Amino acid sequence: MRRMSITPWRGVALLMAAAGPWAAAPRAQEPENPFTSRIDVRMGGRSYQSRCATCHGINATGNPEAGGPDLTTGQFRRAEGDAGLFRVIREGVDGTAMIGLGENASEQTVWQLVTFLRTLAPAGGGIDPGASPAAGQALFAGKGGCARCHRVDGDGGRLGPDLSFVGDRRTPEALETDLVDPDAEVLPRWWTITATGPGGETVEGLRMSEDTFTFRIMDADENLRAFSKYGDWSYERTETSTMPGYAETLTAQERTDLAAYLYSLRRDP
């Protein structure tokens, strides 16, 4: 949590007002990986050996001496989704040994590396034989209320991560853990900020971006709001998840079914 004096960023507010209905539109959908075939896996593996193996090891299990972490876990602390992994591979990570391939690397090469890295994740044992993905899909749209915040194949809300291919990066066990303890791992992209004005007015939303002087949030109606960190307002940052835990509201079988449905959201092998 952190509190500072802020005031709405009036210049941006005027610009947004002049832009009409476009001002309320959330940011563009993250790009999807167009290179996911078996050939792309092979080409990504070749690129990995020539460009990445020195730091991350021949088998991608890491090289502590070179500062390269294990890439076989399926979890990437500094990247969420394929688009985030693409950016890390191309741009690197400031302050670390990860320098990135740079703008000279073709998009196809970077996407193929993403595809290859996704194949290194553990299988996780597959879906529980007693689980019903169909029942989980009904829970996703109904009792679970997941579609209010999450999108699948372009349908649903934008207040949570797009889950169209969540099965590519999360095992059924990990997905079921997410349902019970959503605060276990919350990336900064999904933190929230509450701004409070001198008259008691509050504006709360997802933290879309933040720097030394300003921040932007997206409210529950998916409107973008921009603020400056100076003035008569204050703000608090919350680093826990907005997603509810389902330990009490869903039965164990329902959580297993929902996790099975989410795991089924994968690209074709």
Long-range contacts (C-beta under 8 A, 24 or more apart in sequence): 1-236, 1-237, 1-238, 2-235, 2-236, 2-237, 3-234, 3-235, 3-236, 4-229, 4-234, 4-235, 5-229, 5-230, 5-231, 5-232, 5-233, 5-234, 6-195, 6-227, 6-228, 6-229, 6-230, 6-231, 6-233, 6-234, 6-235, 7-227, 7-228, 7-230, 7-231, 7-232, 7-233, 8-225, 8-226, 8-227, 8-228, 8-231, 8-233, 9-214, 9-226, 9-227, 9-228, 12-226, 13-226, 16-224, 16-226, 23-223, 23-224, 24-221, 24-222, 24-223, 24-224, 25-222, 25-224, 26-158, 26-218, 26-222, 26-224, 27-208, 27-224, 29-162, 30-81, 30-82, 30-83, 30-84, 30-162, 31-83, 31-86, 32-82, 32-83, 32-164, 32-165, 33-82, 33-86, 33-111, 33-114, 33-115, 34-111, 35-108, 35-111, 35-112, 35-115, 36-115, 36-267, 40-111, 40-112, 40-115, 40-116, 41-112, 41-115, 41-116, 41-119, 43-109, 43-112, 44-112, 44-113, 44-114, 44-115, 44-116, 44-117, 45-116, 47-109, 47-112, 47-113, 47-116, 48-113, 48-116, 48-117, 51-101, 51-113, 52-113, 55-97, 55-98, 60-117, 60-120, 66-97, 67-96, 67-97, 67-98, 68-97, 68-98, 71-117, 71-120, 72-120, 72-121, 72-122, 73-121, 73-122, 74-118, 74-120, 74-121, 74-122, 74-169, 74-170, 74-171, 75-169, 80-161, 80-187, 80-189, 81-161, 81-162, 81-169, 82-111, 82-114, 82-118, 82-165, 82-168, 85-114, 85-117, 86-110, 86-111, 86-114, 89-113, 89-114, 118-168, 118-169, 121-168, 121-169, 121-171, 122-171, 123-171, 124-171, 124-172, 124-173, 124-174, 125-171, 125-172, 125-173, 126-172, 127-172, 127-260, 127-263, 127-264, 128-172, 128-256, 128-260, 130-253, 130-256, 131-172, 131-256, 131-257, 131-259, 131-260, 132-257, 132-260, 133-257, 133-260, 133-261, 133-263, 133-264, 134-261, 135-254, 135-257, 135-261, 136-254, 136-257, 136-258, 136-259, 136-260, 136-261, 136-262, 136-264, 137-261, 139-250, 139-254, 139-257, 139-258, 139-261, 140-258, 140-261, 140-262, 143-249, 143-250, 143-254, 144-246, 144-250, 144-254, 144-258, 146-258, 149-242, 149-243, 152-265, 157-222, 158-218, 158-222, 159-206, 159-218, 159-220, 159-222, 159-242, 160-190, 160-242, 160-243, 161-190, 163-262, 163-265, 164-265, 165-265, 165-266, 165-267, 166-262, 166-263, 166-265, 167-262, 167-263, 167-264, 167-265, 167-266, 168-266, 168-267, 170-262, 170-263, 171-263, 172-259, 172-260, 172-263, 173-259, 175-258, 175-259, 175-262, 175-263, 176-255, 176-256, 176-259, 179-245, 179-246, 179-247, 179-250, 179-255, 179-258, 179-259, 180-245, 180-246, 180-247, 180-255, 181-245, 182-241, 182-243, 182-244, 182-245, 183-240, 183-241, 183-245, 186-239, 186-240, 186-241, 188-239, 190-241, 190-242, 191-237, 191-238, 191-239, 192-217, 192-237, 192-238, 192-242, 193-217, 193-235, 193-236, 193-237, 193-238, 194-235, 194-236, 194-238, 195-225, 195-227, 195-233, 195-234, 195-235, 196-233, 196-234, 196-235, 196-236, 197-232, 197-233, 198-232, 198-233, 206-242, 207-237
